[in-house]
Structure formats: C-alpha cells, structure tokens
C-alpha cells in the first residue's frame, strides 16, 4: 500500500513546502510556545500541553492556549473558554480543547482554525501574558519563541514516509527546528532501543531529548473530578474503550496501573459517541463489567450518556513522568522566553 500512495506523498511534500514559503509568520504581542509533532496523531501532545500550562502557572505566568479544535461541528465559530465564561459542549469546542480547559481551568483556551486572527479577536477578553500554540509545529502563520516537539517512542517515525504513504508530516530532519524534544511512551521500548532513539534525535536536532512515560495514575468518573472506586475494577471484568490516536499506549498504561482487561474497544480518533453505541458495547460485555476510558473520551461521554452508563465507566487520568529531570525541562522553557 505505501508504494501505491508514494506519489501522493510527493504531492503532500510539495504542498507543505509551498505552505511554508507563502505563509507569512506574524509576531504576537506576547511570547509564544508551540507544542507539536512531526507525525500524524498519537504522540501524547495533549498531556504535554497540560503539563506545560501547569509549569507556566507555577512560574507566575498566565497562559492562553491557541488551538484549532479538531472534529468540531461544521461551521463552528471561534470560541473562548475561560473561568466564569460561557460553557460549551465537546461538539462546539472540540474534545482536546475542552479537556485542556477542564484539566487546567485557570487557563484560557481560544479555539478556531485561524489562530493568529483569533488571538487578536479575543485579545481584550483574556488576561494571559503568554500563548501556547497547540499542534503548532507546522503552523507557519505565527512566529514563536520556542517549539516543543513530541516523539512517540513506540512509533517515532513510522515507515519514514510522508502522509499518506506514511505517518510523517515532515521528514525527521525537521527536528532541527525544535527547541525541546520530548520522548513519550519511553517504557514501551527496550533500554537499548531508547538509547538508539535518543542518539538519533540528538543527531537530528542537536538536543538531548527529555524522556517521559505515563504515571501518577488516578481513576475518576467521567466528570474528571469525582474519584472512581478502584476496587470495583480489580474485582470485575474490565474492558478498555478509546477513540484516540495511539490506543496501544493507553492499553499499556492500564496494565501498568494494575488493571487486567478482558478486551478492548478501539474506535477512531475524535470519535463522537452516541448513546446507542455505548449501549451496544455494554450489551456485549455484560451487566457486571466496567469500561476504562481516557480523559479525552470522557469529556464527550460525560455530556452524552445517562447516569446508568456513566456509573460503569472509569477514567484513567495520567501525567507525563520525566525520567531525566522535570525541573530542567521547566528551566529550559522559562529561559527561552523573552518579555518586552
């Protein structure tokens, strides 16, 4: 299949280069940090964005996120999520923006494809002194002070072909533009494979990558606030449910959290859940079984499902664990910023 699609990858490469040439990068009036990747989905970008926001607040900075908001309903207008502001559904805001806001409610989240225009549009409505550009490594229309790039250790570059023959948005050599590289899912490969990947990233970017895996596990209900009784999961049949870019990483994390699953339901990324769909799944697993899902899926399930279903769904919340120094990661971020 990749060989058949290779000509289309060449076309994609030309379009990417043209987009970069003709897009005039504009500077915003506040520092900008981009978090992105060079592959299509599944690199653990959103947890890194959340971790970044928490680090910025820790250092007395007030961030606003600029995000596209994938899989929003057609014709959705630009939106602002802020504490005390209007509430929106996942269909209106997008699952990832809503998850970011629920995870760090003191942050402000601006949603819409035209991120530079939206920053200007909501300028008077926000109190932020720094922007976080979500999924921004290939977004040429905004200049930034720092590019953070996530690389999934379990599948860093795919077959090394560009979309659609492969998973690459850009060639691995693009990592030379990165200010910081974060390896995610490091526990899914062997130590020797990890060392090989770290060496290759250093050769490509000139940077020593920050190595992370997922930990700090917490089971909660679909509201992402109320604790879920973990004993119910350990004494019952449990199945995983996910509609994310890299379901294998989620299933690995469930295992590490000490829960044995009897099977998994893997749906498309950004899946829009319907009550009938979940009802069918519960009919398959039986009345005494439970589902474990991701935080990203939970923001949609919580507003869609009746309580009789939600009480049988646990959400596994995770955070990146920095194997070689979270303090150094924060220091590099703060040192990269220039306020005028």
C-alpha positions as CSV (number, residue, x, y, z in Angstrom):
1,X,0.0,0.0,0.0
2,X,2.7,2.6,0.8
3,X,4.2,2.1,-2.6
4,X,0.9,2.9,-4.3
5,X,0.5,6.0,-2.1
6,X,4.1,7.3,-2.6
7,X,3.2,9.7,-5.5
8,X,0.6,11.3,-3.2
9,X,3.3,11.7,-0.5
10,X,5.4,13.7,-3.1
11,X,2.4,15.9,-3.7
12,X,1.9,16.4,0.0
13,X,5.6,17.3,0.4
14,X,5.3,20.0,-2.3
15,X,2.1,21.4,-0.7
16,X,3.8,21.5,2.8
17,X,6.8,23.4,1.3
18,X,4.5,25.8,-0.5
19,X,2.5,26.5,2.6
20,X,5.7,27.3,4.5
21,X,7.0,29.6,1.7
22,X,3.8,31.6,1.2
23,X,2.7,31.7,4.9
24,X,4.0,34.9,6.4
25,X,4.7,34.3,10.0
26,X,3.4,37.1,12.2
27,X,4.5,38.0,15.7
28,X,2.0,38.3,18.5
29,X,2.4,40.8,21.3
30,X,3.2,38.1,23.8
31,X,5.7,35.2,23.8
32,X,4.6,32.0,22.1
33,X,5.4,28.4,22.8
34,X,4.4,25.8,20.3
35,X,3.7,22.1,21.2
36,X,3.5,19.8,18.2
37,X,5.0,16.8,16.5
38,X,6.2,15.6,13.1
39,X,3.8,12.6,12.8
40,X,0.1,12.2,12.4
41,X,-1.5,11.8,15.8
42,X,-0.8,9.7,18.8
43,X,2.3,11.3,20.2
44,X,0.9,12.3,23.6
45,X,0.9,16.0,22.8
46,X,-2.1,17.0,24.9
47,X,-0.7,15.7,28.2
48,X,2.4,17.7,27.4
49,X,0.4,20.8,26.8
50,X,-1.4,20.4,30.1
51,X,1.9,19.8,31.9
52,X,3.3,22.9,30.2
53,X,0.4,25.0,31.3
54,X,0.8,23.9,34.9
55,X,4.6,24.7,34.7
56,X,3.8,28.2,33.4
57,X,1.4,28.9,36.2
58,X,3.9,27.6,38.7
59,X,6.3,30.2,37.4
60,X,3.7,33.0,37.8
61,X,2.8,33.2,34.1
62,X,-0.7,33.3,32.8
63,X,-1.1,31.3,29.5
64,X,-3.7,31.3,26.9
65,X,-3.9,28.3,24.5
66,X,-4.4,28.8,20.8
67,X,-5.9,25.6,19.3
68,X,-7.6,24.6,16.1
69,X,-10.2,22.4,17.8
70,X,-10.3,19.3,15.6
71,X,-13.6,17.5,14.9
72,X,-15.8,20.4,15.9
73,X,-19.3,20.6,14.4
74,X,-19.3,22.1,10.9
75,X,-19.4,25.8,10.8
76,X,-18.4,26.2,14.4
77,X,-17.3,29.8,15.2
78,X,-14.2,30.8,17.2
79,X,-14.7,30.3,20.9
80,X,-13.1,31.4,24.1
81,X,-13.1,29.1,27.2
82,X,-12.3,30.9,30.4
83,X,-13.1,30.5,34.1
84,X,-16.6,32.1,34.7
85,X,-17.2,32.3,31.0
86,X,-19.8,30.6,28.8
87,X,-19.8,26.8,28.8
88,X,-19.6,24.8,25.6
89,X,-20.0,21.2,24.6
90,X,-17.3,19.0,23.1
91,X,-19.1,19.2,19.7
92,X,-18.8,23.0,19.9
93,X,-15.3,23.3,21.4
94,X,-13.6,20.1,20.4
95,X,-12.6,17.3,22.7
96,X,-9.0,18.2,23.2
97,X,-9.6,22.0,23.9
98,X,-12.3,21.0,26.4
99,X,-10.0,18.5,28.1
100,X,-7.3,21.1,28.3
101,X,-9.7,23.6,29.9
102,X,-11.1,21.1,32.3
103,X,-7.6,19.9,33.3
104,X,-6.3,23.5,33.8
105,X,-9.4,25.6,34.4
106,X,-7.4,28.8,35.3
107,X,-6.0,28.8,31.7
108,X,-7.8,30.5,28.8
109,X,-8.4,28.5,25.7
110,X,-9.0,30.1,22.3
111,X,-10.5,27.8,19.7
112,X,-10.6,28.1,15.9
113,X,-8.6,27.4,12.8
114,X,-7.3,31.0,12.2
115,X,-5.2,31.1,15.4
116,X,-3.4,34.4,14.7
117,X,-6.7,36.2,13.9
118,X,-8.4,34.6,16.9
119,X,-5.6,35.8,19.2
120,X,-6.3,39.4,18.1
121,X,-10.1,38.8,18.2
122,X,-10.1,37.8,21.9
123,X,-7.2,40.0,23.0
124,X,-9.3,42.2,25.2
125,X,-11.1,39.3,26.7
126,X,-8.1,37.5,28.2
127,X,-5.6,38.2,30.9
128,X,-2.8,36.0,29.5
129,X,0.8,37.1,29.2
130,X,1.9,34.1,27.1
131,X,0.4,32.0,24.3
132,X,0.7,28.2,24.0
133,X,0.2,27.2,20.3
134,X,-1.3,23.7,20.4
135,X,-0.3,21.4,17.5
136,X,1.7,24.3,16.1
137,X,5.0,22.9,14.7
138,X,3.7,23.1,11.1
139,X,1.7,26.3,11.7
140,X,3.8,28.8,9.9
141,X,1.5,31.8,10.4
142,X,2.6,32.6,13.9
143,X,6.2,33.2,15.0
144,X,7.1,31.6,18.3
145,X,9.9,31.8,20.9
146,X,10.1,28.0,21.5
147,X,9.0,24.8,19.7
148,X,8.4,21.8,21.8
149,X,8.1,18.6,19.7
150,X,6.8,15.3,21.0
151,X,8.1,11.9,19.6
152,X,6.3,8.7,20.4
153,X,9.0,6.1,21.3
154,X,6.7,3.2,20.3
155,X,6.4,4.5,16.7
156,X,8.7,7.6,16.3
157,X,8.8,7.9,12.5
158,X,6.7,5.1,11.1
159,X,8.0,3.8,7.8
160,X,9.7,7.2,7.4
161,X,7.4,8.2,4.5
162,X,5.3,11.3,4.4
163,X,1.5,11.2,4.6
164,X,-0.4,9.4,3.1
165,X,2.2,6.6,2.4
166,X,3.4,7.0,6.0
167,X,2.6,8.9,9.2
168,X,5.2,11.8,8.8
169,X,4.0,15.4,8.4
170,X,7.6,16.3,7.8
171,X,10.9,14.4,7.5
172,X,12.7,13.6,10.7
173,X,15.3,16.3,9.8
174,X,12.7,18.9,10.7
175,X,13.6,18.2,14.4
176,X,16.5,20.6,13.9
177,X,13.9,23.4,14.3
178,X,12.9,22.1,17.7
179,X,13.9,23.9,20.9
180,X,12.9,21.0,23.1
181,X,12.2,17.4,22.1
182,X,10.1,15.2,24.4
183,X,10.1,11.4,24.0
184,X,6.8,9.9,25.1
185,X,5.9,6.3,25.9
186,X,9.5,5.6,26.7
187,X,8.5,2.5,28.7
188,X,7.1,0.8,25.6
189,X,10.5,0.1,24.1
190,X,13.7,-1.6,25.4
191,X,16.5,0.4,27.1
192,X,18.7,-0.3,24.0
193,X,16.0,0.9,21.7
194,X,15.5,4.0,23.8
195,X,19.2,4.8,23.7
196,X,19.3,4.4,19.9
197,X,16.3,6.8,19.6
198,X,17.9,9.4,21.9
199,X,21.0,9.2,19.8
200,X,19.2,9.7,16.6
201,X,17.2,12.6,17.9
202,X,20.4,14.3,19.1
203,X,21.9,13.8,15.6
204,X,18.8,15.3,14.0
205,X,18.1,18.2,16.4
206,X,21.3,18.8,18.4
207,X,19.2,18.5,21.6
208,X,19.2,15.9,24.4
209,X,15.6,14.7,24.5
210,X,13.5,14.7,27.6
211,X,12.4,11.2,28.2
212,X,8.9,10.6,29.6
213,X,6.5,7.8,30.4
214,X,3.0,8.0,31.8
215,X,2.3,7.7,35.5
216,X,0.7,9.4,38.5
217,X,-2.4,7.3,37.8
218,X,-5.8,8.3,39.1
219,X,-9.2,6.7,38.5
220,X,-12.1,9.1,38.3
221,X,-15.6,9.3,37.0
222,X,-16.5,10.9,33.6
223,X,-16.8,14.3,35.2
224,X,-12.9,14.1,35.7
225,X,-13.4,15.3,39.3
226,X,-15.0,12.6,41.3
227,X,-12.9,9.6,42.3
228,X,-13.9,6.1,41.0
229,X,-13.7,3.2,43.3
230,X,-10.7,1.2,42.0
231,X,-11.8,-1.9,43.9
232,X,-14.7,-2.3,41.5
233,X,-12.2,-2.5,38.6
234,X,-10.0,-5.1,40.4
235,X,-12.9,-7.3,41.3
236,X,-14.8,-7.3,38.0
237,X,-14.4,-7.8,34.3
238,X,-12.9,-4.7,32.7
239,X,-12.6,-3.6,29.1
240,X,-10.8,-0.6,27.6
241,X,-12.6,2.0,25.5
242,X,-10.7,4.6,23.5
243,X,-11.0,6.9,20.5
244,X,-7.5,8.4,20.4
245,X,-4.5,8.4,18.1
246,X,-2.5,5.7,19.8
247,X,-4.7,3.2,21.6
248,X,-1.7,0.8,22.3
249,X,-0.2,3.4,24.6
250,X,-3.5,3.6,26.6
251,X,-3.8,-0.1,26.9
252,X,-0.2,-0.3,28.1
253,X,-0.9,2.4,30.7
254,X,-3.9,0.4,32.0
255,X,-1.7,-2.6,32.5
256,X,0.9,-0.5,34.4
257,X,-1.8,0.9,36.6
258,X,-2.5,-2.7,37.8
259,X,-5.8,-3.4,36.0
260,X,-6.3,-6.5,33.9
261,X,-8.6,-6.1,31.0
262,X,-10.6,-8.8,29.2
263,X,-10.7,-6.9,25.9
264,X,-10.7,-3.6,24.2
265,X,-12.9,-1.4,22.1
266,X,-10.7,0.8,19.8
267,X,-12.6,3.5,17.9
268,X,-11.4,6.2,15.5
269,X,-9.6,9.2,16.9
270,X,-12.0,12.0,18.0
271,X,-14.9,9.6,17.9
272,X,-18.3,11.2,18.5
273,X,-20.1,8.9,20.9
274,X,-23.8,8.1,20.7
275,X,-25.9,6.6,23.5
276,X,-26.8,3.6,21.2
277,X,-23.1,2.9,20.5
278,X,-22.3,2.7,24.2
279,X,-25.4,0.7,24.9
280,X,-24.3,-1.9,22.3
281,X,-20.9,-2.1,24.0
282,X,-22.4,-2.7,27.4
283,X,-24.7,-5.4,25.9
284,X,-21.5,-7.2,24.6
285,X,-19.6,-7.1,27.9
286,X,-22.4,-8.0,30.2
287,X,-24.2,-6.3,33.1
288,X,-21.4,-6.8,35.7
289,X,-18.5,-5.4,33.6
290,X,-16.9,-2.0,33.5
291,X,-15.2,0.2,31.0
292,X,-12.0,2.2,31.4
293,X,-11.6,5.1,29.1
294,X,-9.3,8.1,28.5
295,X,-9.8,11.7,29.7
296,X,-10.2,12.8,26.1
297,X,-13.0,10.4,25.6
298,X,-14.5,11.2,28.9
299,X,-15.3,14.9,28.1
300,X,-17.7,13.6,25.4
301,X,-19.1,10.6,27.2
302,X,-19.9,12.7,30.3
303,X,-22.2,15.1,28.4
304,X,-23.8,12.3,26.2
305,X,-24.6,9.4,28.4
306,X,-27.2,8.8,31.1
307,X,-26.1,8.1,34.6
308,X,-26.8,4.4,34.4
309,X,-24.0,4.1,31.8
310,X,-21.6,6.7,33.4
311,X,-21.5,4.8,36.7
312,X,-19.9,1.9,34.9
313,X,-17.2,3.9,33.2
314,X,-13.9,4.7,34.9
315,X,-11.5,7.3,33.5
316,X,-7.7,6.7,33.9
317,X,-6.1,10.1,34.3
318,X,-2.4,10.2,33.6
319,X,0.5,12.7,33.7
320,X,3.9,12.6,32.0
321,X,6.7,11.4,34.3
322,X,10.1,13.0,33.4
323,X,12.8,10.3,33.7
324,X,15.6,12.8,33.4
325,X,14.5,15.9,35.2
326,X,11.3,17.8,35.2
327,X,13.0,20.8,36.8
328,X,15.4,21.1,33.9
329,X,12.5,20.9,31.5
330,X,10.8,23.8,33.2
331,X,14.1,25.8,33.4
332,X,14.7,25.5,29.7
333,X,11.2,26.6,28.9
334,X,11.4,29.7,31.1
335,X,14.9,30.6,29.9
336,X,13.6,30.5,26.3
337,X,11.1,33.3,26.9
338,X,11.8,37.0,26.2
339,X,9.3,39.5,27.5
340,X,9.5,43.0,26.2
